[in-house]
Amino acid sequence: MNLFIKRISYRFTLISTVLLTTLGCSSSEDTTEPLEETQTEVTTIELTSLPFGGETPTNILIRNQGQSTPDFLSLWLCGLPSDGAGNADASDWTNADGSWDYNRKPQVEGNVTWMSEFNVSLDGNGNRIITGNALPDHPTGIFPITPGSDAYRYDGNPNIISEHVVNYRLPAIPEIAQEPNCVFFGPSGISLSGSAIYHGSSTLGNDAAAHEMLDRFGGHTDGTETYHYHFPSEDLQEHIHEHETGHAPLMGYMLDGFGIYGPYGEDGELLTSQDLDECHGHKHPVLWDGEIIDLYHYHWTYDFPYNIGCFKGTPQ
């Protein structure tokens, strides 16, 4: 089964004989017409059948290993760390067709609350100032992962969650760079929840969302003790802003200044990576600082690379 099934559904309408009755008298007219065929494009998601990142065509490209340009559906990294760690075994939630099952993959349990600080402002000089302590304004799982838990069987993540100084100065109206930029490890952006957004790869160079143990908000911590997100879980989306209709709301800012929105497009359609460019974004009018502006922006999606494929602008 494919992750995203884009199919054409056909609706057949048969207008049959109508019996008109008025004041006790009746007359009939045969109004039978040929079958009327209309078509509507429907997008469905299958969280039980997600494609692994790092397998063609959803590649993980490494610039310092000779892959010098980004590619559609892929993640373009500047390089991999030499001391990568994490989970390499996803066999227990891998399907026979080679996809993976989000619902079968263990989650990090727990309900730990934090004192989050987060502020976004415009300085009047063309800059967006983002400050905070990197702690989320929602509960997280328990980190280090609890020994004996389902998640611990696969990933004994020993790291805690700590405060970090967040102090970004981003362009208020970012511009597309002449050439895209590769993505580095560490934060790729900042969520409106106050915590970091990381790209879709683990330090082992595999699909982080598919392999690493995350909590119900799609996040976990790492060796820098930074809580961060790899996957746009429903809990995370609904916490930031519940989507009802139309274009998804803003969910954060990437480090080139462009916004990242949820997984729904202009008409409220569910987007996949195939709907976006090689950096995992596109350009059309969006709500930006209270105004509708024709601006490039990224989207979270449920399929790899999830949030960014390359930086469309210049990261700060």
N, C-alpha and C positions, 0 to 999 in steps of 0.2 A: 504494500500500500504506500502511495506517495504521501509526503507530508502535506503539501498543499495541492488539493485537487481543484484545478480550474476547469470547470465543466460547463457545458451549455445545457441548460434545462429548457425543455420545450413544453409549452402550454398549448393544448389543443382545445379549441372552443367550438362546439357544435351548436348552432342555433337551430332548434327543432321547431316543429309545428306548434304554433301558439293558438290556444283556444280563447277567443274573446267572448265574454259573456256580459250582456248589458240588459238590465231590466227584464230578466227572464227570457230574453231572446238571445240566440247565439249564432255566430257565424264563424267560420274558420278560414284561415288563409295559410297556405303552405309557404313558410318563410325559411325553409331549409336552405342553408348556404354551404359552400365548401368549407372544409376544415380551415380554420384560421391559425396560422403558425406564427408564434412570436417567440423570441429567444432572449433570455436573460443570462448574463454571465454571473456565476455564483462562485465565490471563493470560500472554501472550508479549510479548517486547520485540523491536523491530526497530531495532537501532542503525544500520541502513542507511537508515532512513526516519523521521527525527526531525522534529517540527514546529518551525519557526522561532518563537522568541519575538518579540513585537512585531507579530505578525499575528493578527488576531481568530480565535479567542477568547483566544489567549495574548498579551494586550496588555502593553505597557509604559506604565503610567499615570504622569503627572507631576503632583504635587500643585500646584506653583507655576505650572502651566499650566492650572489650572482643574479638574483631575480630583481631587475632594476626598475620595474614598473608595476603598478597595481593592475588588477584584473577583475572583471565582473564576477560577482558572487564570492569573491575571495577577500582575505585579510592580508594586507601588505605590511609586514613588520620590518623595523629597522634592523633587528637582530634578535637572537635568543641569548639569555643569560647562560653562563657556563655551569652554574650551580642550580639548575632547575630542579624543582621538587613538586610532588603532588601525586595524584592517582592516575595510573596508566591502565587500569583494568575496568572496562565498562561492560564486560561480557554478560553480567547478570541482568542487564537491562537493554541488551542488544537483541534486535529481532532477527529472524532468519533471513530477511532481505537486506540486512546490513544497516538498517536504520536503528534509532534508539528511542526508548519509551520513557518520556518525562515522568509519567505517572508511576512507573515501576522503580524509578531511581530513588534511593533513600534521600531524605532531607535531614538536615541538622535540626534537632529538636530543641525546644527551649523558648522562653519568653522574657528575655533580659531587656530591661528598659534603660535608657540613657538620657543624660542632660545635654541635649543638642543645642548648639548655637549656630545660626546661619542667617546671613543677610546679603541681599542683592540690591545695589543702588547704582544710579547713573551720576557721574561727577560733573556733568555739564560741559565737559571738555572732550566728549566723544569716547569716553571709557565706561565700561561696566565694572564695578568694583564688587567682588564677591569675597566675603569673609566668613569665618566660622571655625569650628573645632573638629570637623570631619566625622562627628558622631551622628548617627541617624536619629531622626525624630520619630522612629517607630521601634518596636521590640525586635530583637534578633534572636537567633539560636544561641546555644551555649558554646562559647569558644574559650579555651581549647575544647575540641569535640570530646564528649563524654565517653570514656572507655566503656566498652560493653554495648554501646548503642549500635543500631544498624549502620549508621554513617561511619562509625569508627572502624568497622570491619574493612572498609575500603580506603579510608583517608584519616589517619591519626593526627590531622592538623593540630600542631601543638601551640599555635599562636593565639595571643590574646588580642582584644580590641582596645586601642589606646587613642587618646586625643592627639590631633595633629593641627598645626596652624594652617588654616586655609586663607590665602591672601592672593587672589587673582585679579589682575587688571587686564580685561579683555576689551576688544573693540566693541562699541555699542552697536555699530552697523558693520559687521565683518565683511571682508571682501574675498572673493575667490582668488587664490594664488595662481600665478602663471603655470605652475606645475604642482600636482598633488604632492603631499609629503607623507613619508612612511610613519607608522605608528610605533611609539616606544612603549616599554613596560612602565608600570606605575599608572597613575591616573591619566585617562584620556579625556575626562570631563568630570563635571560635578553635578550630582542630582539635586533637584529641589528639596529632597529629603535631608540634605546636608552632607551626604556621603559621596565617595568617589564612584565614578563609572570607569570600569576597566574594559579593555577590548576583549575579543572572544577567545584568545589563546591563553593556555596555561604556560608556565615557564618551561614545561617539558615540550612545548610546541604542539600540543593536541588541543582539542575542543574543550575549553574550560567548563562550559555549561554542561556538556555531556559527561565529563569525567570527574570533576571536582565536586565535593559535597557542599551544597549550598543550603541556606535556610529557606523558609517559605516566602521570603522577599527576594529571592534570587541572588543573595549575597553571602559573603564569608570574609574571613580575614587572611592575611599572609604574613610573610617574614618581616614586613615593615610595620606590622600590627595595625594595618589600615583596613577598616571595613569597607567593602566595595561590592558592586553588582556586576554580574555577568549575564543575567537572564531577566527579561521583562515579565516577571511573574504577575499573575492577576492581583495578588495582594499588594505588590508595589504600585501597580498602575492605579488601583482603586484608592490606595492611601494618598497618592499625590493628587489625583483628580479623577473621579469616576467618570468614565466615558459613557455618554448617552447616545448622541447622534453626531453626525458630521465629522470634521477633522479632529483627530486626537489632540489633546491639550499638550502644552509644553511640559516636558519632564526634566529638563536640565540644560546645561550648556557644555559643549565640547570645548577643548582648550584652544581652538582657533576662533572662538567667539560665536560660532553658529549654534543655534538651538537644536535640541534633540526632542522630538515629539513621540507620542505613543504610536502603536502600530496601525492606525487608521488614517486613510487618505482623505482627499477633498470631499468626496461624496459619502464618507463614512465607510468606504470599502476597506476590508482587511488587506493590508499590504504584505507582500513577501519581498525577499531580496531581489527577485526578478523584476520588481516594479521600480527599483532604484538603480542608481549608477554605481560605478566601481568603488566609490567612497561611501556608499550606503545612504545616499541622500538624493534630493532633487530640488527643483526651484519652482515655486508658484506662490501666489499671495497667501500669507499666513498672518495670524495675530501676533504682533511683536511690540512689546511695550505699549500696549493699548491701542495700537493702530494696525490696519491691514497694510502689509508691505510685501511686495514681490521679492522674496528673499530665498536664497538657498538654505536648506536645513536638512538635518539627519532624521531618521526614524529608527526607533526600536522595532525589531521584528522577532517573530518566534523562531525563525530559522537563521542559521549561521550566515554572516558573522555577527548577527544580533544587534549591533549598534554602530559600528564604524568599520569601514574597510580601508580607508586612508584619510588623511586630513585634506579636506578640500581647500582650506585656507592655511594660514601660517600659525602653528601652535605657539603659545606664549610660554 
